[in-house]
Amino acid sequence: MGELISLFGGAGSADPDVPVVEEPDEVGRLETTQPMPRSEFAPIEHASLEALGRRGMSRRELESVLGRQGYHEFAIVDELDRLEAVGLIDDYALAQHLVGHLQDRKGMTGGAIKAELVKRVVAPGAIAYAMDLIDTADELDRAREIASKRATQYSSLDPATVERRLTAFLLRRGFTASTVRAAVRSVRSA
């Protein structure tokens, strides 16, 4: 048996971090040729994975981040296509996650969720898909529950101020005007 030559560094490579290309000779033994260059896309790969490690991003959000970091448009498109192919960016999955998070944890509904998805630059098809996921069957019950919890914080205020603040709070959460009126009315009468 012949000598073992490392694929990364080792014999024939001045830089231990630069991999070398090995090809079989006529007898089948591996011989080292010239060093293989580092990928020119390594920096953009690192930048995109670092950005995605902080939070989930839509394709256009990540495109914007990489553009601000100075990468060329063709490299950004290639990187985004690669990340989509391996499932690391998926606007539909992101939209589904955001709907669940915003609805369950933040108490948001309809319009407010859509506004957040638009703000996150999610693809229009994914926004339409996400809006179909929103559970609107118990919207009035949810609005009443949120309004009654919030009203306890306003116990020292006069009724007109409580009504105004509850209305504004529920509207910011994305409830429709008719749902807000009904919820505020039910809290006021309780």
C-alpha positions in Angstrom: 0.0 0.0 0.0 1.1 3.5 -0.7 1.2 6.6 1.4 -2.1 8.1 2.6 -2.5 11.7 1.6 -4.9 13.9 3.4 -7.7 15.5 1.3 -7.5 18.7 3.3 -4.0 20.1 3.7 -1.2 17.7 4.3 1.4 16.8 1.6 1.7 19.2 -1.3 -0.4 22.0 0.4 1.3 25.0 1.8 -1.9 26.2 3.5 -3.5 23.5 5.8 -6.9 25.2 5.3 -6.9 24.8 1.5 -8.1 21.4 0.3 -6.0 19.7 -2.3 -7.3 17.8 -5.4 -6.2 14.2 -5.6 -6.5 12.2 -8.8 -5.6 8.5 -9.3 -2.5 7.8 -11.4 -2.4 5.1 -14.0 -1.9 2.4 -11.3 -4.8 3.7 -9.2 -2.8 5.5 -6.5 -3.9 9.0 -5.5 -1.5 11.7 -6.3 -1.8 15.4 -5.4 -2.1 17.9 -8.1 -2.8 21.5 -7.4 -4.6 23.1 -4.4 -8.4 23.5 -4.9 -9.5 27.1 -4.4 -11.9 28.0 -1.6 -15.5 28.6 -2.7 -16.1 32.1 -3.8 -19.6 31.8 -2.2 -18.3 30.9 1.3 -18.7 34.4 2.7 -22.3 34.8 1.4 -23.2 31.4 2.8 -21.9 32.4 6.1 -23.7 35.7 6.1 -27.0 34.1 5.1 -26.8 31.3 7.7 -25.9 33.8 10.4 -28.9 36.0 9.5 -31.2 33.0 9.5 -29.8 31.8 12.8 -31.1 35.0 14.4 -34.7 34.6 13.2 -36.7 33.1 10.4 -36.8 35.3 7.3 -38.7 35.6 4.1 -36.8 35.3 0.8 -37.1 39.0 0.2 -36.0 39.9 3.8 -32.9 37.9 3.4 -32.3 39.3 -0.1 -32.4 42.8 1.5 -30.0 41.8 4.3 -27.5 40.4 1.9 -27.8 43.4 -0.5 -27.1 45.8 2.4 -24.0 43.8 3.2 -22.7 44.5 -0.3 -23.1 41.1 -2.1 -23.7 41.1 -5.9 -27.2 40.5 -7.1 -26.3 37.3 -9.0 -24.6 35.8 -5.9 -27.6 36.7 -3.8 -30.0 35.0 -6.2 -27.9 31.9 -6.3 -27.7 31.8 -2.5 -31.4 32.3 -2.1 -32.2 29.6 -4.6 -29.8 27.2 -2.8 -31.4 28.0 0.6 -34.9 27.5 -0.8 -33.8 24.2 -2.4 -32.7 22.8 1.0 -35.7 24.3 2.8 -33.9 26.9 4.9 -36.1 29.7 3.5 -39.8 29.0 2.9 -42.3 31.9 2.8 -45.2 29.5 3.3 -43.8 27.9 6.4 -42.8 31.3 7.8 -46.3 32.7 7.2 -47.8 29.7 8.9 -45.5 30.1 11.9 -46.2 33.8 12.2 -50.0 33.3 12.1 -49.8 30.9 15.0 -47.4 33.1 16.9 -49.3 36.3 16.4 -52.7 34.8 17.0 -51.9 32.7 20.1 -49.2 34.8 21.8 -50.0 38.3 20.7 -53.8 38.0 20.4 -53.8 39.5 16.9 -56.3 38.7 14.2 -57.0 39.4 10.6 -55.8 42.7 9.5 -53.0 43.1 12.0 -51.6 39.7 11.1 -51.8 40.5 7.4 -50.0 43.8 8.0 -47.2 42.0 9.9 -46.8 39.5 7.0 -46.6 42.4 4.5 -44.1 44.2 6.8 -42.0 41.0 6.8 -42.1 41.0 3.0 -43.6 37.5 2.8 -44.6 36.4 -0.8 -48.2 37.4 -1.7 -49.2 33.8 -2.3 -47.9 32.8 1.2 -49.9 35.8 2.7 -53.1 34.5 1.0 -52.4 31.0 2.3 -51.7 32.3 5.8 -54.9 34.4 5.9 -56.9 31.2 5.2 -55.3 29.7 8.3 -56.6 32.3 10.6 -59.3 31.0 13.0 -62.1 33.6 12.8 -64.9 31.4 14.3 -64.3 32.6 17.8 -63.1 36.1 17.0 -65.8 37.8 19.2 -65.1 35.5 22.1 -61.4 36.2 21.8 -62.0 40.0 21.6 -64.2 39.8 24.7 -61.6 37.9 26.7 -58.8 40.2 25.7 -61.0 43.3 26.5 -62.0 42.0 29.9 -58.4 41.3 30.8 -57.3 44.7 29.6 -60.1 46.5 31.3 -58.8 45.4 34.7 -55.7 47.6 34.1 -58.0 50.6 33.5 -60.1 50.3 36.7 -59.0 53.7 38.0 -60.1 55.5 34.8 -63.4 57.0 33.9 -65.7 54.9 31.6 -65.2 57.1 28.5 -61.5 56.7 28.7 -61.7 53.0 29.3 -63.9 52.6 26.3 -61.6 54.7 24.1 -58.5 52.8 25.2 -60.1 49.4 24.9 -61.3 50.3 21.4 -57.9 51.4 20.3 -56.2 48.4 21.8 -58.5 45.9 20.1 -58.3 47.7 16.7 -54.5 47.5 16.9 -54.8 43.7 17.4 -56.7 43.5 14.1 -60.2 43.0 15.2 -62.9 44.4 12.9 -64.8 47.5 14.1 -68.1 45.6 14.7 -66.3 43.0 16.8 -64.5 45.7 18.8 -67.8 47.5 19.5 -69.5 44.3 20.6 -66.6 43.3 22.9 -66.3 46.8 24.5 -70.1 46.9 25.0 -70.0 43.5 26.7 -67.1 44.6 29.0 -68.9 47.9 29.8 -72.1 46.1 30.8 -70.3 43.5 33.0 
